[in-house]
């Protein structure tokens, strides 16, 4: 499309360069900017242009243009608004979607820009009306309709306006009444309360009383009597009279028209396909209620204006008052438009360049306009964040037939592609532990065991009253949360389950199950320790890829192969994953691409060609929220635009789609039958791909119950945990908030700050003695406080060690793993730990000295005590109970100061950096290897890390680990 300065209205210069709203009103056939203070105020006699700019994750800006036509606007003004919308799109590079909005028939997308509602005022600029002047408060009656957004319309103030089907807001001088028709839904009532709050804030400066009136209550209370008093007393309501708004939309066959010289020409075709649309023409797709104008990228600005005028003429008749017009540009069609066609290619071959936008930017730049936001910005490169506390407890089961078999702690990160697994993870939450229970399906697993795994997980979730988040994960599509929990993950070929073995036997195919004494090749992938994994591939040269590192393992030799396109970070992951694959006493032999030994190629069966391009994975995109209903196997979804937490109604189910993951949110008031269908709903959503975005059917699906929302879900909202923990239905909750001045009633403490990927930022006293018991197979474990862990670590048997504190040679940090072996301690040590544990059951006295992180505890030698009387014994016992913290300090807060050791200002033993490194020739053995940096002096710590210890421990866990890896302290 050719662009010249005469095509660009001066009012649009610099528009759409940053996210947000911009509004113009048509005055004397010209667009005039509306002050921000007047956004949301519309006059019935005017026409407006509204630009919504959204910043996408890709770095691009998306533009939606709405032109709003007031009830009393003139035809000339409405035509000007339509033409100026085309010009604004041209100024933005010709990519915006354009919507025609008629007062009373606005789209939900438009109304969502002005939450909770718009209430047009009488008046206009050039239509002969005057804007309403401030005057004495006038009693008004509004009708409210809508579950997701609210259409508000002022109706005559009389009893005849009321009915049993709708919700009405009566605005009087001293009080606002909401009348709930007996046939209205709870969700509609809750949304109408947002209108009540808007009226209160806008017309009463936030100061007036609010009352809710239930249809059919008669004169049961004083507020009901007061309400009916405004209508001259109670009387039966009349039947609702039908209007054009209430009539069902007539079915209309979809027709395609070409536009020739401003006239519509029918396109004859047996079925609608993408091939019918030519890039140098404009078309109208008439679906009755929905009318689309399609504009080819090679059409002129004049052609586009004629096409819009033709669409306006088409819907201007009296028989089509509710038709909506949407204009789309070739290459930027909406999912709704594409769904109207029988055949639409998933990937369009249209080359979308920056030429159009670049030309506009160049023209504006010559006029002295800042055009920084017009051109596509570079995408924001962010490290993937797990948004989950990784210091919790983990259990893993392998599904074999209809049973689940508990996996030993040492093998929990080793999965087989032919098997299904169940994992259960708990981590610190608010006033209780949060749970994540999920299934992992290998690519070669059988359907029977997948169904069995889902059945077992459903029982586990149901036994915990649906509190856990439920996840369904397929091999190759694991989310960052999964990797962060396991922190080192290996997938072997074959399987160990009954189902896999039976399948291999029935099909008479070769069993490829991994054998330690065989030849195996593993591809190492991941961006860091938080999501590293090793995947077994065919042991042939064609499996190699220059963008990855590999581990080639045989019974006597282990090779590590480094691709030419890999980084030092990739190579570091190989060293970490070696411990999970190779035999302990076998040394690895490094191989660089291009300098491989003959033995290396012989193990792979000889040289051959292999790729160099990295394997693409679905990236997270901008999230979309849908309300959904599921009936008789059919899923119906409606998108909720510009969503926030208040859009989640406790009676409904919603789907949050960010392309790489699907979240199914289940409200507390959803019936149990629908609740059990949540996973089916998520899978149906993936199957239908409503946004036509090439969703993978293997994308992770999470089932989330209201009140147990995890941080990796709430990050998409501005979240208030107090709202999700309120009691009652949506209307009752909203009424409580409105009457309390916007503050929800808190039923539990707010979620405490969490350093994702590491320990909680603020320790909670309630977490010091958590008891966790998730299943009959699980050993009941008492939660430990940080100080208790520091003391107890010195007593633990290295062979029975909990894997959250790895051995000196293993530098990974695992979540806490629960196994029966970890509870086997000697009797003497158990008694000592029991005494220490008892001391933490009582609150410490004020100003108690902080116990150092790493100390050695040796009991003082016992001294013979003189005989005492019973009274003296009782006094001694009482004294002993009241002085436990002092006894802990005197147990052995002594450190054996060896040569080369010292103490820092906190009383901790310090060592030289050279002895603390993982590659040290003279390593320190008796330390906590997960906290090597804590043994550095303050001066040396600042020198090595470039910051103080306090600043370091305020960093996210993944950043801490990155610093430690660079300094060989991890």
N, C-alpha and C positions, 0 to 999 in steps of 0.2 A: 504494500500500500504506500503510495507516494505521500509525503508529508511536506507541507510548506508552512511558513509562519502565519499565513492568512487563515490556515485551517485551525490554528490554535488560539482559543480565546485567552486574552491576557489574564483572566481570572483564574485560569487553570495552571499558570506557570508555577513550577515548583511543587505541584500537587503530587501526593502519593509517594513521597520520598522516605517516609518513616511510618511505622505501624501506628494505627489509630484511626479515628474518624475525622472526616472533613465534610462540611455541609455548605451548600450554596442554595439561595432562594432566587427564583426567577423574578426579576423586577424590570419592567419595560423591555422584555425579551432578552435580557442579559442576566447571566449568573452573578450573584453578589454574595461574597462569603458571609456566613452567619457567625456571630461571635460564639466562642466556646461556652460562654455562660448561658446561651440560649439553646444549646444542643438538647434535643428531645422535645422542644416546644414547636408544635406545628399548628398552622392556621388553616381552617377549612377552605379559605378562598385562595390559597397559594399552591404553587408547585415547587418542589425541592429536588435537589440532586445530592445524594449521600454517597460518599466514597469510604469504603472500609478497606484499609490496608493491613495485611497480615504478614509478619515476618516468618518465613519457613525455616526449618532446620537445614535445608539445602543452601541457605544464604540468600535465596531469591525472595522477592516481595510478591504476594498474591493480592490482586485487586478485585473487589466486588463493587459494582456501581448500582445503586438503586435510585430510580426517579419516582418520587412520591407525588401523587396527584390528589389534592384536596377535593372534598365533595363539591364545593362551589367554585373550583378553579375554572377558568375559561378554556375553550378548546385551543385557542392560540397559545396560551401559556403551557398547556400540557404538551402541545406539539413542539414548542420550543425546548421544553425539558427533555423530550426524547431525542431531538437533534443535538442538543448540547451534550447529552450523555455520550453520543457517538464521538463527538469532538474530544471529550475528556478521555475516552478510551484511546483515541489516536495519540493524544499527548502522553499517555502512559505506555506507548509502544504497541497498542493493538492486541492486548491479551486479556483484558478484563471480561468477566461475565457480567451482563447487564440485566437488571430485573425491573419490571414495571410494577409499581405498587399503587394500588387504588385504596383510598380511605375506606376502612371497614373490611377490606379483603387483603390485607397485607400478608406477605409470606412470613413464616416463622423465622426464617433467616434474618429478615429485616427487623422484626420486633425484638429478636434476641440482642440486637445492637443497642437497644434502649430499655434494658430491663429495669424495673419489672413491667413497664407498660408505657404507652403514649396516650395522652388524652387531648385530642385536637381541640383548639379553642376557636370560637367564632371570630371571623374577621379575615382580612387579607390585604395585600399591598395595593393591587391595582384592579381588584374585582368589584370595587364599589363599597367594600366593607371597611370599617375601622376596627383596629385592634382593641380588644376589650380593655377598658380602663379599670384600675384598681377601685373597688367599691365595697360596700357593706357585704358581708358574707351571705351568699345565696344558698339555700338548701337545694341540693341536687341529688339525683338518683342515677346510678350507673349499673349497667348489666355487664357481667364478666363471664367470658367463655374461654375455655382452653385448659389443657392439662400440662403442657410444656411451656407455652408462652400464653399470655392473656390478651385477648381482644377486649378492649373496654369501649363501651358506647354509652353516651348519655341518653337517657330515655325520659319521657314526661314524668314529672313527680306526681304520680297518682297510683292508687291501688290496682288499677287495671293493667299497669305495666308489670306487676309482679306475676310470677308463675311458679309451678312446682319443679320445673326442669333446670332453671338457671340459678345463678348466684347474683345478688344485688348488693350494692354498697350505697348506703344512705349517708350523705355527708351533711351534717347539721352544724350549727355554730359551735356547740360545746361537746358533741360526741359523734363518733363515726360508728354506724351499725353495719354489720355484714349479715344479710339474710340468706340462709342456705336452703335452697329449694330441696324438698324431700327426695327428689329424683336425681339430684346432683351427686357427683362422685367425691370421695374424700380428697383425691388429688386436685380436683378443680377448686374445692374449698380452700385447700392449703395455698394454691397459687393466688387465689383472690385475696388472701390475707396480705400478700406482698403489695397488692394494689392499695389496700387499706393503709399499710405503712407508708406508701408513696404519697397518698392523699394527706396523711397526717403530717409528713415532713414538708410537703410542698405548700399546702394551703393553711396549715395550723402551726407552722414553725416547730413541729414536733411536740406540741403541747395540747393534748385533748384526750378524752377518754375513748375507749374502744369496747364495743359489745358485740357478741356473736349471738344471732337469733336463729333458732332452729324452726324450720317449717313444721307446723303441727303441734307446737308446744302450747298454743293458745295463750292464756294469760298466766302461765305457771310462775313467772318471776317478774320482778319490778322492771327489769330492762326490756323484757318482751312487751309488757304493758306500755312502757314508754315508747317503744318502736311503733306499735300499732296506733298509739295516740297521734302520731304525725299524719296518719291516714284516716283519722276520724273514728278510730276504734276498729276492733277486729271484725272481719267478715270473710266468708269463703272466697277463695281466689278464683278468678275466672279461668277457663281453659286457655292454654297458650294458643294464640293465633299464629298460623303458619305465615312465614315471610319468605322472600327469595333466599335469604341466608340459610333458612332451615330446610329448603327443598333439597332432596338428594340430587347429585350431579347426574345429568343424563349421560348414558353410555354413548360414546362417540368414536366411530372408527377413525384410526389415525390415517391422515392423508398428507402426502408430500407435494408441495408446489414449488416450481421454479419461478423466478421473478424476471420478467422480460419487460423493460421500459416501464417499471413500476406496476405492472399488471401480473396477476397470479396465473400461472400456467400449470395445470395438473401434470404430475410425472407418472406415467403409466409404468407400473412394475408389479410383478407377481408378489414380491416380498421386498421389504426394506433392507437394503444392504449399504455398507459404507461406500461401495463403488459408484452409487448413484450420485454422489456429491462431488461436483467438479470445483477445483480450487479457484477458478476465475469467476464463479457465480455465487449468488446468494439464494437461499431456499427458506421456505417456511414449512415447518412440520406442525400440522394442526391436529391436536389431540382433544379438542373441545375445551376442557378446563385448562389444560396446559398447551400453550402455543410457543414454539421455539423458532427463533430466527437464526439460521446457520450462515455464517459469513466466511467465504473462502479467503485464504490469506492473500491472494492476488487480486482481490476486488478493490475498487477505489472507494474513497470516502463518500463520494456522491452515491455510489451503488448501495452502500450500507445505509445511508440516510433514507433512500427510497425503499429499501427492504423494511426498515423500521416503520416507516409511514404506512406501508402496505399492511403490516401486522396490526397497527393501530386501527386502521380502517376495518380490518377483518373482525375485530372484537368489539367494535364500537356500537354494534346493533343492540337493541333492547333485549334480545333473546340471549345475550351472552354477557351479563353484567359482572360475572365472577371469574371470567377468563384471566389468566395470568400470562404475561409475555416474558420470555427469557431469551436473551441474545447471547450466542456463543460464537467464539472464533475458532476456525480450523486449528486443530492441534491442542485446543484448550477446552474441549467439550466436557460438560458435566457428566457424572455417572448416570443421572436421570435421563439425560438426552441419549446417551449411548445405549441405555437399556431399551429404548423404543425400537431399536433395530434388531432384526432377526440375526444379522451377522455383523459383528464389529471386531476388527482385529485387535488383539490384546496390546500389541505394540504398533503404534502408528508410524509410518515411514516418513511423515512430514518432518522436514529439517527445520528445527526451530532455532533461528539465529538471533543475535543481539542487534541485527542491522537496524530494524525499525526503531527500537528503543534508543540505539546509538545515534541515529539521525536526529531524533527528537532532542536528545541530550545535547547534541552539537548546536542545534538551533537555539535552544534555551541558554546555553553557555555564552553564545555571542550576545545575548540580551543581558548578561550579567547575573544570571540565575544560578544558584548553587545546585548542581545536578548530581551530587554524590550519591543520593539514594535511588536515582533512576536506574543506574546500572546494577547488575547482579553482584552482590557481595560474595566474598569467599565464604564457603561453609565453615561454621564453627567446629573446630576439631576438638572434641572432648573425649577424655578417657572414659570408657564405659564404667558406670558406677553400679554396684550391686544393690545399694539401698537396703541392706540387711545386716544385722549384727552377726559377725562370723565367730563369736566366742561361745556359741550354744552347744547343744548335745545332739549327736547324730546316731541313728540306727538304720541299718540297711538289711533288707531281706531279698533273697532270690525266690521267685515264684517257680514252683515245680509242680505241674499238674494243678490241683486245687489247693495246694498248701504253700505256705511261705516258710523259708528256711533262713534263720538269722545268720548273717555273714559276720565272721570274726572281725574285730576292729582293725586288724592288720591288713585285711583284704577289702575293706569297704570302698576303696577307690578303684577297684579292679572289676570292670564289667565285661560281659561277653555279648557279642552282637546277636547271638541266637537266643538270648534270655530276656525275661522281663524282671524288673526290680521294683521294690517299694522302698521308699526312704521316708523317714520321720525325723524332723529337725525341730528342736525347740530352742528359743532364744529369749532373752529378757525383753519384756514388754512393759505395760503400764503397771497394774497391780497384780499381774499374773504373767506366766510365761506364754509367749505366742508360739503357735505351731504351724509348720509347713509339712504337709503330708502329700507325697506325690508318687507317680508311677513313671518309670523310664522304660520305653519299649525299644529293644534292639531291632535293627533293620531286618534281621533274619528270624526274629521271634515269631511264634505261631499265634494265630488268632485266638485259639482256645485259652492260652495262658494270658493273653492280653485281657480277655474278658474276665478271667479269674482274678487278675491283678486289680482291675477296676472294682470288682465285687468286694474284694478284701479291703480295699481302701475306703470304699463307701461305708463299710461296717465300722472301720476305725474312726472315720470322721463323724458318723452318727453317734458312736459311743461317747464322743466328746462334745455332744450337743451342737454339732456343726460349727464349732468355734474355729477349727483349723482352716487355714487356706489350703485348698486342694489344687494340685498341679498335675497336668498330663503332658509328658515330655517325650519326644521321639529322638532317637539317636541322630546326631548331626544337626539338630535344631535346639541344642541346650541353651538356655538363657544365662546371663551373667550371674544371676542369683544361684543357679545350680553349681556353676564352677566355683563360686566364692565359698560355698558350703564345703565342697570336697577339696578344693585347693590342691589339685594334682589328680588327674583323672586318666585312666588307661582303658581303652576298649580293645579286647582281644577278639579274634575270629572264633566262630563256632559257638558252642554253648554247653552247659552242664545240666540243664533241666531235663525233666522227663519228656516234655513236649518236643524239644529240639531233637533229642535222641530218637524218639519215635518217628519224627518227620524224616530224619535222615535214613532211618531203616526202611520206612514205607516207600520213599522215593528212590531208594537204592542209589543215593548220591554219596560222594566222598565227604567224610566228616573232617572239616577244616579246623576243628577246635585246637587252640594253641597248646603246644607242648614245649616244655622248658628245654628239652634236648634237641628240638628241631630248629630250622632256620625261620626267623621271623623278622619282618621289616616294619618299622613304626614311623609314621609321619608325626612330627612334633609341631603343634600349632598353638596359638594364643598370643595375646599382646602383653602378658605379664604373669607373675605368679598367681594372680587372682583367677585366671581363666586358662591356665596351661593344661594341655591334654596331649596324649599320645594315642594315635589311632593305628591299629594293625592293618596293613595293606598287603597286596600280593607281593611276595619276595622276588620281584623281577625289576629290571632296570627301568622299564617304562612307567613304573609307579613313582619314580623320583620326580621332583619338581624344583627348579632353581630357586623358587621363592620360599622354600622350607628347609628345615633341618630334619635328619632322619637318624634312627638308631637301628643298626643291623645286628641282630643277636643270633648267635649259634651256640652250641653246647660248650665250645671252648674259646670262642672269640667274640668280642663285641666291638663293632665299628660305629663311630659317629660321623655322619656325613653332613657337611655344611654347604648349602646352596650358595651360588655366587651373588644372589640378590637378597640374602638374609642380613640381619644386623647383629650386633653384639648381644642385644637383648634376646633375640631368638636363640642364639648359641647358649646363653645362660640357662634357658629353659631346658635344654638338652641335659645339662649337668644335673638339674634338679630331678628330672624324670628318670634318669638312669637308675636311681636307687629302687624304683618300683619295678624295673624290668630285668636288669642283669643280676647274675649271681654275685654274692658279696665279695668273693675273692678273685673275680675276673676283672682285669684292667681293660679299659676301653682304649681303642686306637683311633685317633682323629683322622678324618679324610676330608680334604677340601675339593670342591668341584673342579675337575680338570687335572688333579694330581692324585687320582685314586690308584691304589695298589692293584696288582693282578689278582690277589686273593679276594679282594673286595668284589671285583666283577665276577669272579668265578662263583662266589656264593649266590650272586643274583642271576646266574645262568648266562653271563656275557653282557657286553655293552649293547645298548639300543637307544633310540631317540626317546626323549621325554620332554614334557612341557615346561614352561617357565612362568606362566601366568598364574597368579594367586587365585585360589578358589573363592568365588564371590559368595557372600552370605547376606541374607536379608538384613537391611539396616533399619533402625527405628525411624519412623516418620512422624509427622504431626498427628496427634491423637484425634480420634473421632468418637463421640459418645452416641449410643443408640438406645432408645427404649424399645423393649421387645415383648411380644406376646407369642405364646406357643400353644397351638391347639390342633389336635388330631394330626400331628406330624408336620404341620405347616408353621413356619416361622415368619412372623411379620415384624419388621423393624422400621423405626422412624428416627431420623437423626435429630439430635439435640444440639443446636448451634450455640457457639460461644458459651459452653457449659461451665458450671461451677458446682460446688458441693450441694447447694440448695436444690439442684435439679434432680438429685437422687431421692426418690420417694420410697418410703419404707414398704409400701404395698406392691412395688413393682420390681422388675428385674431389668438390668441394663448391661450393655456390652460396650467395653472400652477397647478400641482397636488402634494400636500404634504400628501396625503392619508386621512387626517382628513378634508380637505377643498379643494374645486376646485375654481380656479379663471379663468374667461374668460376675456382676455384682448382684447379690440376692438380698433384698430387704427383709427385715425382721418379721414383717407382717405377711410375707409370701407364704401361701399354704404349702404343706409338707410335700404334696404330690408334685407341685411345680418345682420345688426346691430340688427334688431328686432328679429332675430333668435338666439341671443346669449344664452339665457336661454335654448332653445331647444338643442343647441350644448352641453352645459354643462351637461344636463340630458342624452343626447345620450352617452357622454363620460363615465358617471357613469354606464350606462347600459351595454356598451361593455366591460368595464374594460380591456383596452388594455394591461396593464402591468400584468394582472392576479394576482392582489394583494388583492382580496376580498374587493373591494371598496363597500361601502354601498350606495344604491340608495338614501338614505336619508341624505347623507353628504351635508353640507352647500355649496351653489353655489353663487359666487359673480360675478357680471358683472361690469367690470371696463373700463372706457373710457380713452383713452390716454390723458394725461394732467391733469387728476383728480385722479391719483394713490394715494391711502391712504398709511400710513406708514405700515399697516399690510400686504401690498403687496410688497412695495419697500424694505422691510427688507431682501428679498431673493436675492437682487441684490446689487452691489455697485452703488448707484443711484445718478444721476445728474439731478435735476429737470429742469435745463436749457435745456437739450436735449429734454425732453418730451414736452416742451412748444414752440419749434421751429415751424416755418411755412414751408409749402412746402411739397413735397413728399420726400421719403427716400433718393433719389439721390441728390436732391437739398439741403437737410439738411447736408448730409455727405460732399458734395462738399464745402459748406460754412465752415464746421469745418476743412476740410483738407487745404483749402486756408488760413484760419485764424490761422493756426499753432496749431490746436487741441482745440481751444476754441469756444464753441457754442455761438451763439448770444442769449443773454438773453432777453426774452419777458416779464418777470415778476420777482419779487424778489424771491430769493431762500427760500425754506421752512425753517421757523425759528425753533430753537430747541424746542422740546416739552417734558415735563416730563410726560410720559404716565401714565395714571391713576390719574393725578392731573393737576394742572394749568400749563400753558405754562411757560417754563423756562425763556424766554425773552419776556417781554411785547412789543407788537407792537403798535405804535401810531395809525396805521390805524384801529386797532380793537377797539379803545375807543368809537367810535360812529357808530358801525355797525348797519345797519337796516336789519331786517330779515322778509320776508313775503313769506311763502312757499305755501300757499293754501288759497282759499277764506274763509275757515272756521277759519283760524288762526288769532289770534289777533296780530296786528302789534306791535312789541316790540322793543324798542330802546336799543341797547347794553350799558352796564354800564362799567365804568372803575373800577379798584380795589379800588381806593380811594373813588369813589362815593358809591360803595357797602358798604364800611366801615361806611360811614356817614349815608346812607339811612337805614341801618339795624336797627338803633335805633328808626326809625319812624314807621317801618312796624307793622301792626296789626298781632299779633300771630295767629289769626284765619284765616287771609288771606295771610299767609306766603308762599313764594315760597319754595318748598321743598328742594332747594339746601342748606337751612339753617334750619336743623331740630330742633324740640323742645328739651329742656334739657333732657327729659327722653328717647328720641330716638337717639341712637348713630350712626346711619348710615349716610354716606355722599352720597347724591343722586346727579345725574346730575340736571341741572336746568330744571324744569318742567313748561310748559306754561299752564295756565288756566285763565279763565276770572275772577275767584275770586281773583287772585293775584293782579289785577289792582284796586281793590276797596279800596281806602284810603280816609280818611276824607279830606274835602276841605282845611282845615288849613294846614294839613300835605302836601297835594299836592302842595300848593303854596310854601311852604318851599323847597320841593324837586325840584320844577321847578326853583327856584332861584339858588339852588346849581347846578342843571344840566346845567343851562345857563353858570355858571362860568367855566365849563369844556369844553365848546365849544371853548374857547380861549386858546391859549398856555400860560402856566405860565411863569412868568419872570425868568431870570436866577437865580440859587442858591435859588430857592424857598424852604422853609422848608418842609420836608416830613411830610404829615399828618399821625398821628398815626393810627394803624390798628383798634383799638377799642376805640372810644371816645363818649362822650355824648355831644349833641349840644343843647344849650338853648339860644335863642336870647337875646341879651342885652336889658335891658329896654330902650324903646324909650324916647328920651329927646325932649321937645318942641324946635322947631327951630324958630329963629327970622325971621320976614318977610324979603324977599330978592327981589331984582329987577329981571327982566327977564334975564338980562345978568349974574347976579350972579347965577341964577338957571341953566343956560346953562353951566357955569363953574363947578358948583357942579355936574351936571349930567356927564360931561366929566371926572371929577375927580373920580366920583363913578365908572364909567366903567373901568377906568384904575387901579383900586385898589381892584378888586374883591377878589383875593387870600388873601389879608390882611384881608378883611371883613370876609372871611371864618374862619380864625384863631380866629378872635375876637367874632365869633358867640357864641361859648362855647367850647373852647378848655380847659375849666376848668373841673376838675374832683372833685366830692365830695369825699374828702378823709375821709374815715371812719376809725374806729378803726381796726387795723390789716392790713391796706392797706399801700402801699408805691409806689414809682415810680422808674422804673429802668433807666439806662443811656439813653434809647431812649425816655423817657417821657411816657412810658406805665404804667398803674396801674398794680401792682403785688399783688398776693395773695399766701398764703401758699399752698403747695402741697396737704395737707390733705383736704382743702376746695375745691380744684379743681377736685378731683377724682369724678368719676360718682357714686361711692358708699358712698360719704361723708355724714356724719350725719348732717353737717351744710354747705350745698352747697351754692355756689355763684350763684345767680339767674340772675343778669344783665350782662351777658357776652356772647360772641359768643361761643356757645358750640362746634362748629366744630374746634375751635382753642384754646382749653383749655391750651395747652402747652405754648402759647405766654404770659400767665399771670404769668409764673414762673420767678423768678429772674434769672439772668445769672448764678450765682453760683449754685442755686438749679437745674437749667436746666442741667448744666454740670454734676452735681452729679447724677441726675436721668438717663439721656440719655447717659452719657459717651462721650459727644461731645458738641461743641458749637452750638448755634442756626443757624449760617450761614452754618455749615457743615450739620446739620440736614435737612435744607430746600433744600439742593442740592441733597438729596436722592430721588429716585423714590417714587411716592405717596404710592405705596403698602408697601414699606419698612417703610415709615413714619407711616402709619396706624398700622403696626405690632408692632413698638416700643410703640405707644400710647395705643394699646390694652393691652400690657404687663403691662403698668403702670396705667391702668384703667382711661385713659384720652380720651377714644374714645368709 
